[in-house]
Amino acid sequence: MMDYETINRAYAILSPVYDFLFDKIFYPGRVAAVDLLEIRPGNRVLEVGVGTGLNLPLYSRDCNVTGIDISKEMLRKAEERVLTLGMVNTKLMVMDGSKLAFPDDSFDRVIATYVISAVPDPVKTLLEMRRVCKPSGHLVILNHFKSENPVIGMFERLLAPVCTKIGFNTELKLMPLLERVALSPDQMHRVNLMNGWRLVRCINP
Ligand SMILES: C[S@@+](CC[C@H](N)C(=O)[O-])C[C@H]1O[C@@H](n2cnc3c(N)ncnc32)[C@H](O)[C@@H]1O
């Protein structure tokens, strides 16, 4: 399991180059993920692990967006983006996704893109996302999960020690994770390069 120190260290180093490395390559998934939220005017949207805020320009201006992240360095970049884009509907906060400081049922939509394998405790984080999402609200997760293909799975296992050092867990499996938090997918898609990332929407029970 990854610890907070490793994650904070990894993203402090990555933050200046994060957009350069991850903007273009992960863009198709971002657009599809925000589309799946089906945001309605006035909706309250929570983005967990908002990072440098690459998704922020994709949200409509008639909803209220709260972005949280554990890394101050990543959030600093997101703040610059919010200022540059004049996104007055967006609030950013340093917060741990596994201990969200919001009351139950606070948000209509909750999203985490490229995050769930980058947190120390994916189960707790998803349970928190569920807790703060209203009943019938949309929960959207976009991530790379461990492949069911044994050959790719073997490469992922080989890469695991390196990936852990830079803050990614390559061993996370989608369906067992969803089962542990009692969520079932309402929509599932494969996105990005070689369809290697999974986009999942669950309707909060
Ligand atoms: C790969 S980045 C993804 C950033 C952004 N969601 C995106 O789509 O570009 C993972 C983010 O998760 C954040 N993170 C890791 N653990 C976290 C936690 N426990 N709570 C909140 N954010 C966390 C990291 O700081 C980092 O900004």
Ligand as a Chemical Component Dictionary entry (heavy atoms), coordinates in Angstrom:
data_LIG
# 
_chem_comp.id                   LIG 
_chem_comp.type                 NON-POLYMER 
_chem_comp.pdbx_formal_charge   0 
_chem_comp.three_letter_code    LIG 
# 
loop_
_chem_comp_atom.comp_id 
_chem_comp_atom.atom_id 
_chem_comp_atom.alt_atom_id 
_chem_comp_atom.type_symbol 
_chem_comp_atom.charge 
_chem_comp_atom.model_Cartn_x 
_chem_comp_atom.model_Cartn_y 
_chem_comp_atom.model_Cartn_z 
_chem_comp_atom.pdbx_ordinal 
LIG C1  C1  C 0  -2.607 11.174 -11.349 1  
LIG S1  S1  S 1  -3.108 12.588 -10.457 2  
LIG C2  C2  C 0  -4.681 12.940 -11.207 3  
LIG C3  C3  C 0  -5.025 14.384 -11.121 4  
LIG C4  C4  C 0  -6.322 14.792 -11.825 5  
LIG N1  N1  N 0  -7.468 14.103 -11.287 6  
LIG C5  C5  C 0  -6.260 14.564 -13.302 7  
LIG O1  O1  O 0  -7.225 13.994 -13.856 8  
LIG O2  O2  O -1 -5.293 14.987 -13.928 9  
LIG C6  C6  C 0  -3.584 11.919 -8.886  10 
LIG C7  C7  C 0  -3.972 12.999 -7.885  11 
LIG O3  O3  O 0  -4.524 12.374 -6.711  12 
LIG C8  C8  C 0  -4.078 13.114 -5.580  13 
LIG N2  N2  N 0  -4.215 12.298 -4.367  14 
LIG C9  C9  C 0  -3.503 11.205 -3.991  15 
LIG N3  N3  N 0  -3.932 10.754 -2.812  16 
LIG C10 C10 C 0  -4.960 11.560 -2.429  17 
LIG C11 C11 C 0  -5.819 11.587 -1.303  18 
LIG N4  N4  N 0  -5.740 10.680 -0.340  19 
LIG N5  N5  N 0  -6.752 12.549 -1.229  20 
LIG C12 C12 C 0  -6.867 13.488 -2.214  21 
LIG N6  N6  N 0  -6.083 13.506 -3.310  22 
LIG C13 C13 C 0  -5.140 12.554 -3.418  23 
LIG C14 C14 C 0  -2.633 13.455 -5.931  24 
LIG O4  O4  O 0  -2.129 14.479 -5.130  25 
LIG C15 C15 C 0  -2.777 13.835 -7.410  26 
LIG O5  O5  O 0  -3.051 15.198 -7.566  27 
# 
loop_
_chem_comp_bond.comp_id 
_chem_comp_bond.atom_id_1 
_chem_comp_bond.atom_id_2 
_chem_comp_bond.value_order 
_chem_comp_bond.pdbx_ordinal 
LIG C1  S1  SING 1  
LIG S1  C2  SING 2  
LIG S1  C6  SING 3  
LIG C2  C3  SING 4  
LIG C3  C4  SING 5  
LIG C4  N1  SING 6  
LIG C4  C5  SING 7  
LIG C5  O1  DOUB 8  
LIG C5  O2  SING 9  
LIG C6  C7  SING 10 
LIG C7  O3  SING 11 
LIG C7  C15 SING 12 
LIG O3  C8  SING 13 
LIG C8  N2  SING 14 
LIG C8  C14 SING 15 
LIG N2  C9  SING 16 
LIG N2  C13 SING 17 
LIG C9  N3  DOUB 18 
LIG N3  C10 SING 19 
LIG C10 C11 SING 20 
LIG C10 C13 DOUB 21 
LIG C11 N4  SING 22 
LIG C11 N5  DOUB 23 
LIG N5  C12 SING 24 
LIG C12 N6  DOUB 25 
LIG N6  C13 SING 26 
LIG C14 O4  SING 27 
LIG C14 C15 SING 28 
LIG C15 O5  SING 29 
# 
